[in-house]
Amino acid sequence: MAKTSSIHVRVEPEVKEQVEKILVTLGMTSAEAINIYLKQIILNNGIPFQIKAPQFSDEMLDAIKEAEEIEKKPENDKSNKTNDEFLEDFHNEITD
C-alpha cells in the first residue's frame, strides 16, 4: 500500500453534508473525491475547470440591490403590506 499524507480542510457544515449526499450516490468518499481532484490538477497542470466571477443579469443585479435595501429598511418592503396595498402597488407598477 502506498504511503499517504494528510490534508486538513475546513468547510461549512452544510457544504460537507451536501457533498457527502452526492458522493454516497456515486459510491465514493470525500477522501476519494479529493484524491481525484488533486490528480486532475496534476494532469491539467492547473485547476481542472474554469474559475470566474459570476456574471449576473441586470434583472438579477436589480433584485440583489432591492434585497439589500429591504435588509437595511424592512419597513419599505412591499411584501409587508396588506393584500389590498400590494394589489394597488402592483396595479400602479403595471400601468405606469
SERO-4910 file (N, C-alpha, C, O; in steps of 0.05 Angstrom, whole numbers):
BEGIN
 pado doro    nc1    nc2    nc3   cac1   cac2   cac3    cc1    cc2    cc3    oc1    oc2    oc3
  Met    A     17    -24      0      0      0      0     18     25      0     38     26     14
  Ala    A     10     45    -16     26     69    -18     23     86      7      2     85     21
  Lys    A     45    100     14     43    118     36     24    141     30     20    148      7
  Thr    A     12    151     51     -7    174     47      2    197     64     17    194     83
  Ser    A     -8    220     57     -3    245     72    -31    257     77    -49    253     62
  Ser    A    -33    271     99    -59    283    106    -61    312     99    -41    327    100
  Ile    A    -85    320     90    -92    348     86   -116    353    102   -136    339    100
  His    A   -115    373    119   -138    381    135   -152    406    123   -138    426    118
  Val    A   -177    403    118   -192    425    105   -216    432    121   -231    415    131
  Arg    A   -221    458    125   -245    468    139   -265    475    118   -260    491     99
  Val    A   -290    465    121   -312    471    103   -336    477    119   -339    468    142
  Glu    A   -355    491    108   -380    496    121   -395    470    124   -395    454    106
  Pro    A   -408    466    147   -422    440    152   -443    434    130   -446    411    123
  Glu    A   -457    454    121   -477    450    100   -465    440     74   -476    422     61
  Val    A   -442    451     67   -428    443     43   -419    414     46   -423    398     27
  Lys    A   -407    407     68   -398    379     73   -421    360     71   -419    339     59
  Glu    A   -444    367     83   -467    349     83   -478    345     55   -484    323     47
  Gln    A   -480    367     39   -490    365     12   -471    348     -6   -480    332    -21
  Val    A   -445    353     -2   -425    338    -18   -426    308    -11   -426    291    -29
  Glu    A   -428    302     15   -429    274     23   -454    259     12   -452    236      5
  Lys    A   -477    273     11   -501    261      0   -497    255    -30   -506    234    -39
  Ile    A   -484    272    -44   -479    267    -73   -458    244    -76   -462    226    -92
  Leu    A   -437    246    -61   -416    226    -64   -425    198    -57   -416    178    -69
  Val    A   -442    195    -37   -452    168    -29   -467    156    -52   -467    132    -56
  Thr    A   -482    172    -68   -496    161    -91   -477    152   -113   -483    135   -129
  Leu    A   -452    163   -112   -432    155   -131   -414    133   -120   -396    123   -134
  Gly    A   -420    124    -95   -404    103    -83   -376    112    -76   -357     97    -79
  Met    A   -373    137    -68   -347    150    -65   -346    165    -38   -366    176    -29
  Thr    A   -323    165    -26   -319    180     -1   -308    208     -8   -299    213    -31
  Ser    A   -309    226     11   -297    253      7   -267    250      1   -257    264    -16
  Ala    A   -253    233     15   -225    229     11   -219    220    -18   -200    229    -30
  Glu    A   -235    201    -28   -231    192    -55   -237    214    -75   -222    217    -95
  Ala    A   -257    230    -71   -264    252    -89   -241    273    -89   -234    284   -110
  Ile    A   -231    279    -65   -209    298    -63   -184    288    -77   -170    303    -90
  Asn    A   -178    262    -75   -155    250    -89   -159    252   -119   -139    258   -133
  Ile    A   -183    248   -129   -188    251   -158   -183    279   -166   -170    285   -186
  Tyr    A   -193    298   -150   -189    327   -156   -159    334   -157   -150    347   -175
  Leu    A   -144    325   -137   -115    331   -136   -101    319   -160    -83    331   -171
  Lys    A   -108    294   -168    -95    281   -191   -102    296   -217    -86    298   -235
  Gln    A   -127    307   -219   -134    323   -242   -118    349   -243   -112    358   -265
  Ile    A   -112    361   -221    -95    385   -220    -68    378   -232    -57    393   -248
  Ile    A    -57    354   -225    -31    346   -236    -34    342   -266    -17    352   -281
  Leu    A    -54    327   -275    -57    321   -303    -62    346   -320    -52    347   -343
  Asn    A    -76    365   -309    -82    390   -324    -61    412   -319    -62    433   -332
  Asn    A    -43    407   -301    -23    427   -293    -37    453   -285    -28    475   -291
  Gly    A    -59    449   -270    -74    472   -260   -102    462   -251   -107    438   -251
  Ile    A   -118    481   -244   -146    474   -236   -160    462   -260   -159    473   -282
  Pro    A   -174    439   -256   -186    425   -279   -213    437   -289   -228    423   -303
  Phe    A   -219    461   -281   -243    475   -291   -238    504   -290   -220    514   -276
  Gln    A   -254    519   -305   -251    548   -306   -262    561   -281   -283    554   -271
  Ile    A   -247    579   -270   -256    594   -246   -260    623   -255   -241    636   -265
  Lys    A   -284    633   -251   -290    660   -259   -311    672   -241   -326    658   -228
  Ala    A   -312    698   -240   -331    711   -224   -359    707   -236   -362    707   -261
  Pro    A   -380    704   -220   -406    701   -231   -415    726   -245   -409    748   -237
  Gln    A   -429    722   -267   -439    744   -283   -470    744   -280   -483    726   -290
  Phe    A   -480    765   -268   -509    766   -263   -522    784   -285   -510    803   -294
  Ser    A   -546    777   -292   -562    794   -310   -569    820   -296   -568    822   -271
  Asp    A   -577    840   -311   -586    866   -299   -609    861   -281   -611    873   -260
  Glu    A   -627    843   -288   -650    837   -272   -642    825   -245   -653    832   -224
  Met    A   -622    807   -245   -612    795   -221   -598    816   -203   -602    817   -179
  Leu    A   -582    834   -216   -569    855   -201   -589    874   -188   -585    882   -165
  Asp    A   -611    880   -202   -632    896   -190   -645    882   -167   -651    895   -146
  Ala    A   -650    856   -169   -662    841   -147   -644    840   -123   -653    842   -100
  Ile    A   -618    837   -127   -598    837   -105   -598    864    -91   -598    866    -67
  Lys    A   -598    885   -108   -599    913    -96   -624    917    -80   -623    928    -58
  Glu    A   -647    908    -90   -672    911    -76   -672    896    -50   -681    906    -29
  Ala    A   -661    871    -50   -659    855    -26   -641    869     -5   -647    868     19
  Glu    A   -619    881    -14   -601    895      4   -615    919     17   -611    925     40
  Glu    A   -631    933      0   -646    956     10   -667    948     31   -671    962     51
  Ile    A   -681    926     25   -701    915     44   -688    907     70   -699    911     92
  Glu    A   -664    896     68   -649    887     92   -643    912    109   -644    911    134
  Lys    A   -635    934     96   -628    959    111   -653    972    123   -653    982    145
  Lys    A   -675    972    107   -700    985    116   -724    967    111   -738    970     91
  Pro    A   -728    948    129   -750    928    125   -778    941    123   -796    930    111
  Glu    A   -781    965    135   -807    978    134   -815    986    106   -838    991    101
  Asn    A   -796    988     87   -802    994     59   -808    970     42   -814    972     18
  Asp    A   -807    946     54   -812    921     40   -842    919     32   -859    920     49
  Lys    A   -847    918      6   -874    916     -4   -889    891      5   -913    891      8
  Ser    A   -874    870     11   -887    845     19   -898    846     47   -913    829     55
  Asn    A   -891    867     62   -902    871     89   -929    886     89   -940    890    110
  Lys    A   -939    892     66   -964    907     64   -987    888     63   -984    864     61
  Thr    A  -1011    899     67  -1035    883     64  -1039    874     35  -1026    885     17
  Asn    A  -1057    855     31  -1062    846      4  -1072    869    -14  -1064    872    -37
  Asp    A  -1091    885     -2  -1102    908    -18  -1080    928    -25  -1079    938    -48
  Glu    A  -1062    934     -6  -1040    952    -12  -1021    941    -33  -1012    955    -51
  Phe    A  -1016    915    -31   -999    902    -51  -1011    904    -78   -998    911    -98
  Leu    A  -1037    897    -81  -1051    897   -106  -1052    925   -118  -1049    929   -142
  Glu    A  -1055    945   -101  -1055    973   -110  -1028    980   -121  -1026    992   -143
  Asp    A  -1007    974   -107   -979    979   -116   -974    964   -142   -962    976   -161
  Phe    A   -982    939   -143   -978    923   -168   -992    936   -191   -980    939   -213
  His    A  -1017    944   -187  -1032    957   -209  -1018    982   -218  -1016    988   -242
  Asn    A  -1008    998   -199   -994   1023   -206   -969   1018   -221   -962   1033   -240
  Glu    A   -955    996   -214   -930    990   -228   -935    981   -257   -919    989   -275
  Ile    A   -956    966   -262   -960    956   -289   -974    977   -307   -974    975   -331
  Thr    A   -986    997   -295   -999   1018   -311   -982   1042   -315   -989   1060   -330
  Asp    A   -959   1043   -301   -940   1066   -304   -924   1064   -330   -908   1082   -335
***
